Amino acid sequence: MTNNPVKREKFIGVIAIATFLVTCSITVGTLLAFRKHPSAIVTQDVPVSSNQVQSPVTPQSPPVVKPTNLNFTVPVQYQGKTVYKVQLNSNEKVIALTFDDGPWPKTTPEILDILKQNQIKATFFWVGQAIQANPDMAKRIVAEGHAIGNHTWHHWYKRMNQATAKSEIERTSDLIYKTTGVKTQLFRPPGGVLNNGLATYAKNQKNAVVMWSLTSADTDPRAKYQVFVKNVVKSAKPGDIVLMHDGGGDRRRTVQALPAIIDGLKQQGYKFVTVNELLEMKP
Ligand SMILES: [Zn+2]
């Protein structure tokens, strides 16, 4: 039989078809085996990121920066008292930077950026009208962990009766709370005026009337910013409360002065605290 060339060709043909069928069945079997383990294929071949894109997306709210503190209460011994600075027995080199009359467009965010770069928390004394005009900026100040004080609604210096003084302070307190959730016992009278009815009302409500022991004099319209730097850096003492302004006028020179003020104080070894942190330190 094998000597017959036709029959030999038929035999070879059968062998070839059989080989083809066996190869096909192995291939299909292999593919089926992989289909049983699709996850193995995915993890090997599909990048994790595209896998995440394909998976159903759970809607998430943007990350919220949670302030560490929304209640700026003061220790009992400072409630109803006027404070200029804190005399520390330890002579620990701490100092409190304060900014008045904001929140204010442009200069307040610039000051916040400088404070953030230096990891410094400061204290902001707000004017009610300014909060009303710049509520988002007020929220940012609180979100970034700074302390808040009340600086009245209109920033009036004039003598006022008790009803007006109450309105100036409580209207501002209410808006601070409605805008940011903050409650504060820190009060600073506009212009540092202590005898026009405001400070008396604030003390009766157990606030601390927070003055200052060192001023940058940054409201001087003629001085160059280098003068503000010198005013603070040359005279700083432990426990000082430093007066500056982020609002109420053109405060670009305060923004210019702030990095050098911070550097000068850091070089002297100062650490920066908020006013309520300063009041909580043991005298
Ligand atoms: Zn002021």
Boltz pocket constraint, residues with backbone or C-beta under 6 A from the ligand:
constraints:
  - pocket:
      binder: B
      contacts: [[A, 100], [A, 101], [A, 151], [A, 155], [A, 189], [A, 190], [A, 191], [A, 248]]
      max_distance: 6.0
